[in-house]
Amino acid sequence: MTGFSRSLKQGQKFMQPRSTLPKLNGILAGSEEPVFRVLPQRVVDDMKHPRSESALVWNSIYPRAQPTLDLAQLLSLTPLWGSSIGPISDRLVPYYWGFDQDGRRLPNLDRVLDRIDGPGPRTEVDLFLLGEGELILVEAKHMARLGKCGRFGSGRCPEIHAVPSSSSCRYWAEGPSHFATVLDLGLKPELDDPAPACDSHYQLARTALVGNALSRVLNRRLHLWLIVPRMRWGALERDWIDFSERISDDQLWRRLRVLAWEDIHALGRRGIRR
């Protein structure tokens, strides 16, 4: 039995529901939602701090998604980067780190993660927005930079550092995890390569791989978005543009988008359950 065919229940063994809800000082509303019983502990701990990235995601999206977000309204915002794709009518259900506010797992996500990431660390996407026809994967940033490859940074890249007893990187091997499935990162890195593109774009590349596989399983059209504070865009712009130029599918490239948190906040709030 392959990892892709495992049941959702099997895929969730690593995450047991908490018997009590934690105290979350960083959350402005909705802290009693069932999702807080099942979110990864790292995320929950981060939400205890009002200025954290996780608190920013929840406090920005939850009050405006009661129960859904209007995609046409989001697309009407002037992006920091992105092309016009015209209005698309769809209602989007947020899945925070893969769970809706009632604690239900995004369908097929664990199967896709098994298939793309294998037994190693899972790709953690901050926010999924699922509609009837569209699927948006959001990488959310506050003050942090886009994530790089931890193995390369620590001198453990199996392609470059000749790590003893290490297999090759699954993202350079033929199959559904191959970087080339969605983007062009150039030639496979070789011994002592000083700065491979897969290091610079590691986080976004893995997100794109998961999004591509998940959109096919769910039969949705894929979008990839980055949401950042307006003041931080200048520090991230060069890396984002280089990543965007490597996307193989021209239609997916048109559905890449960078939005400012300030513009999300300007949308106003819907009814909030406290």
C-alpha positions as CSV (number, residue, x, y, z in Angstrom):
1,M,0.0,0.0,0.0
2,T,1.5,3.3,-1.0
3,G,1.5,6.4,1.2
4,F,-0.9,8.1,-1.3
5,S,-3.6,5.5,-0.6
6,R,-3.5,5.7,3.1
7,S,-6.7,6.8,4.8
8,L,-7.2,10.2,6.3
9,K,-7.3,8.7,9.8
10,Q,-4.0,7.1,9.3
11,G,-2.5,10.3,8.0
12,Q,-3.6,12.1,11.2
13,K,-2.0,9.8,13.7
14,F,0.6,12.3,14.5
15,M,-1.9,14.8,15.7
16,Q,-4.2,13.9,18.6
17,P,-7.0,16.3,19.6
18,R,-6.4,18.2,22.9
19,S,-8.9,17.6,25.7
20,T,-8.9,21.3,26.6
21,L,-8.5,24.5,24.6
22,P,-5.3,26.4,25.3
23,K,-5.3,30.0,26.5
24,L,-4.3,32.1,23.4
25,N,-3.5,35.7,24.3
26,G,-2.8,36.6,20.7
27,I,-6.2,35.7,19.4
28,L,-8.7,38.5,19.1
29,A,-11.8,36.3,18.4
30,G,-12.7,32.7,17.9
31,S,-10.3,31.1,20.4
32,E,-13.0,28.6,21.4
33,E,-13.2,27.1,17.9
34,P,-12.6,23.4,17.7
35,V,-9.6,23.8,15.4
36,F,-7.5,24.8,18.3
37,R,-7.8,21.3,19.7
38,V,-6.0,19.9,16.6
39,L,-3.6,22.5,15.3
40,P,0.1,21.7,15.5
41,Q,1.6,22.6,18.8
42,R,4.1,24.9,17.2
43,V,1.2,27.0,15.7
44,V,-0.7,27.0,19.0
45,D,2.3,28.2,20.9
46,D,2.9,30.9,18.4
47,M,-0.6,32.1,18.7
48,K,-0.1,32.9,22.4
49,H,1.8,36.0,21.2
50,P,-0.2,38.9,19.7
51,R,2.6,39.9,17.2
52,S,3.3,36.4,15.9
53,E,2.9,35.3,12.4
54,S,0.3,32.6,13.3
55,A,-1.8,35.1,15.2
56,L,-1.6,37.4,12.2
57,V,-3.0,34.8,9.9
58,W,-5.9,33.9,12.2
59,N,-6.8,37.4,13.2
60,S,-6.8,38.6,9.6
61,I,-8.7,35.8,8.0
62,Y,-11.1,34.3,10.6
63,P,-13.2,37.5,11.2
64,R,-13.6,37.9,7.5
65,A,-14.6,34.4,6.7
66,Q,-17.9,33.8,8.5
67,P,-18.4,31.4,6.9
68,T,-16.5,32.1,3.6
69,L,-14.4,34.6,1.8
70,D,-15.5,36.1,-1.5
71,L,-12.8,35.4,-4.2
72,A,-14.0,38.2,-6.4
73,Q,-13.5,40.6,-3.6
74,L,-10.0,39.4,-2.9
75,L,-9.1,39.6,-6.6
76,S,-10.3,43.2,-6.6
77,L,-7.5,44.2,-4.3
78,T,-4.6,45.8,-6.0
79,P,-1.7,43.3,-5.6
80,L,1.8,44.2,-4.7
81,W,2.7,41.8,-7.5
82,G,0.5,40.0,-10.0
83,S,-1.4,40.3,-13.2
84,S,-5.1,40.9,-13.7
85,I,-7.1,37.7,-14.2
86,G,-10.6,39.2,-14.1
87,P,-13.3,38.5,-11.5
88,I,-13.9,34.9,-10.6
89,S,-17.0,34.0,-8.6
90,D,-16.3,31.5,-5.9
91,R,-16.8,31.3,-2.1
92,L,-13.6,30.2,-0.3
93,V,-13.5,28.1,2.9
94,P,-10.3,28.7,4.9
95,Y,-8.3,25.8,6.1
96,Y,-5.8,27.1,8.7
97,W,-2.6,24.9,8.5
98,G,-4.8,22.3,6.8
99,F,-7.9,22.5,9.2
100,D,-11.2,24.3,8.9
101,Q,-12.4,26.2,12.0
102,D,-14.4,23.2,13.1
103,G,-11.2,21.1,13.1
104,R,-11.9,19.1,10.0
105,R,-8.9,18.2,7.9
106,L,-8.7,19.4,4.3
107,P,-9.8,16.4,2.1
108,N,-6.9,14.4,0.6
109,L,-4.2,16.7,2.1
110,D,-2.5,14.0,4.1
111,R,-2.5,11.6,1.2
112,V,-0.8,14.3,-1.0
113,L,1.7,15.1,1.7
114,D,2.6,11.4,2.0
115,R,3.1,11.3,-1.7
116,I,5.1,14.5,-2.1
117,D,7.1,14.6,1.2
118,G,7.4,11.0,2.0
119,P,8.5,10.0,5.6
120,G,10.4,13.3,6.2
121,P,9.2,16.6,7.6
122,R,5.8,17.7,6.2
123,T,5.4,20.7,4.0
124,E,3.4,23.1,6.2
125,V,1.2,25.6,4.3
126,D,-0.1,28.5,6.4
127,L,-3.5,28.8,4.7
128,F,-5.6,26.9,2.1
129,L,-8.6,28.6,0.6
130,L,-10.9,26.0,-1.0
131,G,-13.8,26.9,-3.3
132,E,-16.0,25.1,-5.7
133,G,-13.6,25.5,-8.6
134,E,-10.5,27.2,-7.1
135,L,-7.8,26.2,-4.7
136,I,-5.5,28.9,-3.2
137,L,-2.3,28.1,-1.2
138,V,-1.1,31.0,0.8
139,E,2.3,31.5,2.2
140,A,1.9,34.1,4.9
141,K,4.8,36.2,6.2
142,H,5.2,38.8,8.9
143,M,8.8,39.6,9.6
144,A,10.4,36.4,8.4
145,R,12.0,35.7,5.0
146,L,11.1,33.0,2.6
147,G,12.2,29.6,3.9
148,K,15.4,28.0,2.6
149,C,16.6,24.4,2.7
150,G,17.7,23.4,6.2
151,R,19.8,20.5,5.0
152,F,21.8,22.7,2.6
153,G,22.2,25.4,5.3
154,S,23.6,22.9,7.8
155,G,25.9,21.2,5.3
156,R,23.8,18.0,4.9
157,C,22.6,18.3,1.3
158,P,22.9,14.8,-0.1
159,E,23.5,16.2,-3.6
160,I,26.2,18.7,-2.7
161,H,27.9,17.7,0.6
162,A,28.4,14.0,0.0
163,V,26.7,13.1,3.3
164,P,27.6,9.6,4.3
165,S,24.8,7.0,4.1
166,S,22.4,9.6,2.7
167,S,20.0,8.9,-0.1
168,S,19.5,11.5,-2.9
169,C,17.1,14.4,-2.4
170,R,13.6,13.2,-3.3
171,Y,12.8,16.5,-4.9
172,W,15.5,15.9,-7.5
173,A,14.4,12.3,-8.1
174,E,12.0,11.3,-10.9
175,G,8.5,11.1,-9.7
176,P,5.7,13.3,-8.3
177,S,8.1,15.1,-5.9
178,H,10.4,16.2,-8.6
179,F,10.9,20.0,-8.6
180,A,10.6,19.9,-12.4
181,T,6.9,18.9,-12.1
182,V,6.1,22.6,-11.5
183,L,9.1,24.8,-12.0
184,D,12.6,25.1,-13.5
185,L,15.3,25.2,-10.9
186,G,18.1,24.6,-13.4
187,L,20.4,21.6,-13.4
188,K,20.6,19.2,-10.5
189,P,23.1,20.6,-7.9
190,E,26.5,18.9,-7.8
191,L,29.3,18.6,-5.3
192,D,30.3,21.9,-3.8
193,D,27.7,23.9,-5.7
194,P,27.8,27.2,-3.8
195,A,24.2,28.5,-4.2
196,P,21.7,26.2,-5.8
197,A,18.3,27.7,-6.7
198,C,16.6,24.9,-4.8
199,D,18.0,26.4,-1.6
200,S,16.7,29.9,-2.3
201,H,13.2,28.7,-3.3
202,Y,12.9,25.6,-1.1
203,Q,9.8,26.7,0.8
204,L,7.8,28.0,-2.1
205,A,8.9,25.1,-4.4
206,R,7.6,22.5,-1.9
207,T,4.4,24.5,-1.5
208,A,3.9,24.6,-5.3
209,L,4.5,20.8,-5.5
210,V,1.8,20.2,-2.8
211,G,-0.6,22.6,-4.4
212,N,-0.1,21.0,-7.9
213,A,-0.8,17.5,-6.6
214,L,-3.7,18.6,-4.4
215,S,-5.4,20.7,-7.1
216,R,-5.4,17.6,-9.4
217,V,-6.9,15.3,-6.7
218,L,-9.6,17.9,-5.8
219,N,-10.2,18.9,-9.4
220,R,-9.6,22.6,-8.6
221,R,-7.7,25.3,-10.4
222,L,-4.5,26.2,-8.5
223,H,-3.5,29.6,-7.3
224,L,-0.3,30.4,-5.2
225,W,-0.3,33.6,-3.1
226,L,2.1,35.3,-0.8
227,I,0.7,37.8,1.8
228,V,3.1,40.1,3.5
229,P,3.2,43.4,5.3
230,R,3.6,46.2,2.8
231,M,6.8,47.4,4.5
232,R,8.3,43.9,4.1
233,W,7.7,43.5,0.3
234,G,10.9,45.2,-0.7
235,A,13.0,42.6,1.2
236,L,11.1,39.7,-0.4
237,E,10.5,41.0,-3.9
238,R,13.7,39.8,-5.6
239,D,13.3,36.2,-4.4
240,W,9.6,36.1,-5.3
241,I,10.2,37.4,-8.8
242,D,13.0,34.9,-9.4
243,F,10.7,32.1,-8.2
244,S,7.8,33.3,-10.3
245,E,9.9,33.3,-13.5
246,R,10.7,29.7,-12.9
247,I,7.1,28.5,-12.9
248,S,6.6,26.2,-15.9
249,D,2.9,26.7,-16.5
250,D,2.0,30.1,-18.0
251,Q,-1.5,29.9,-16.7
252,L,-0.4,29.1,-13.2
253,W,2.1,32.0,-13.5
254,R,-0.9,34.3,-14.1
255,R,-2.5,33.0,-10.9
256,L,0.5,33.9,-8.7
257,R,-0.2,36.9,-6.5
258,V,1.3,38.9,-3.7
259,L,-1.1,40.8,-1.4
260,A,-0.5,43.2,1.5
261,W,-2.0,42.3,4.9
262,E,-3.1,46.0,5.2
263,D,-5.4,45.5,2.2
264,I,-6.8,42.3,3.6
265,H,-7.7,44.2,6.8
266,A,-9.4,46.9,4.8
267,L,-12.0,44.5,3.6
268,G,-13.8,44.8,6.9
269,R,-15.2,42.0,9.2
270,R,-18.2,39.9,9.1
271,G,-20.1,38.7,12.1
272,I,-17.7,37.3,14.7
273,R,-18.4,34.5,17.2
274,R,-16.6,35.3,20.4
